[in-house]
Amino acid sequence: MIAPPPLIYLGGIAIGWTIQLLYPIHLFSKGYIVLFGILLILVGCIVIYFGIRTMRLAGTNVNPERPATTIVQSGPFRFSRNPLYLSLSIIQLGIAIAINSVWILLTLFVCLVVVTMGVIRREERYLERKFAK
């Protein structure tokens, strides 16, 4: 993996926030949309909690730099192959909306490409080699 996914998203948020401070462009004209952004952040955090809990209950490593011991298919993994990365995306989207920042939203797309190409594809190749039948 090229970098831990939380750091990739944190970097995207930091870059977007910095650009927002220098060249502010807002997503919405009304401030009440902040509540929707906060709701998205909470949803993302809840899915991360259940994803980590599910992985621990399955006895596999949460840290993607450590070897996987099993393929988890329960909990949030029933709906997404990568619920933790999806949650990080939802959190960044929520932050972009809550802060009302076009730049944080735009850096989300960069984060998605980096995580897909530099993390998910590599993880999937590893899992196929390790658990192929």
N, C-alpha and C positions, 0 to 999 in steps of 0.2 A: 504494500500500500504506500502511496506517496506521502500521506500524512494522516493522522487520526481524524476521522470525520468531524468530531466536535470542534477541532481546531480549524478545519476547513470552513465550517459554517461561522465560527467565531471571527475568523479572518474576513469573511465576506461581510459580516455585520459591521465589523470595525472599519473596513474600507468604505462601505456604503454610508456609515454614520459620518465619517470624516468628510467625504464628498458632500454629504447633505449639509454639513456645517459651512462648507466653503461655497457651495452653489445650491442653495435650497430649492428643491422642486417637490411640491406636495402632491399626494395621490388624490386627496379629497379636500373639499372646501369646508366641510362641517367637522366639528370636533367630536361629535357623538359616536363616530365610527371607532373611536378608541376602544370602546367596550368590546366590539367584535374582535379587534386585534388581541385584546387580553384573553378573550375566550379561546381563540386559536392557540395562544401560548399555553394556556392551561390544558387544553386537549392534547397538545404535543407532549407536555410533561407527563400527563396521565398515561399516554401510550408508552412513553419511554419507561415509566415505572413498571407497567405490566410486562413490557418486553423483557426488561432486565430480570424481573421476577420469574418469568416463564423460562428464560434461559438458565437461570440458577437452579430452578426446580428440575430441569432436564439434565442438570449436571454438566453443562457445557460452558466454555469460557465466554464471557461477555466481551472481553477485550479482543478485537479482531486480529491483534498481533500474536495472540496465543492460539494453539491448535484447537480446532473444533473436535468435540468428542461424539457429537450426534447432530443430525439435522432436526431442528425444532419445527414442529408443524402445528402446535397448539397455541392458545392465547392469541395475541395479535398476529402471530405468524400464520394463522389460518387465512388471513385477509391480505397479507403482504409478505413477500419474501424478505423485505428489508424494512420492517416497521420502525426500527430505531432511526434509520436514515430518513425515512419518510417523516417521522416526528420532528427531526431537526429542521427539515424543510418547512413543516407547518409552523414551527416556532419562529423561524426567520420570517416567514410570511406574516405571522402575527405581530412581530416586532415592526416590520415595515408598515403595517396598517396602524398599529398603536402610535408609532412615532410620526406617521404620515409622511413616509419617505419613499420617493421613487427610486432613489439610489440603492437603498437596502433591498428593494424588490428586484432591481436589475442585477445586483450582485448575487441574489438567490439563483438566478439562471446560470451564472458562472459556477457557483457552488454545485449545482446539479450536474453540470457537465464534468467537473473535476471529480466529484464523488462517483459518478457513473463510470467514467473512463479509468480513473486512478485507484478506485477502491472496489466497487461492486463487481466489475468484470474480472478483476484479479481474484476476488474472493470466490466467485462462481467457478472459475477454472480450478482453484484449489479444492473446493468442495466436490466438484465432479471427479477429480483425480482420486480424492480420498475415499469418497463414498460411492463411486461408480459400481454398478452391478453387472 
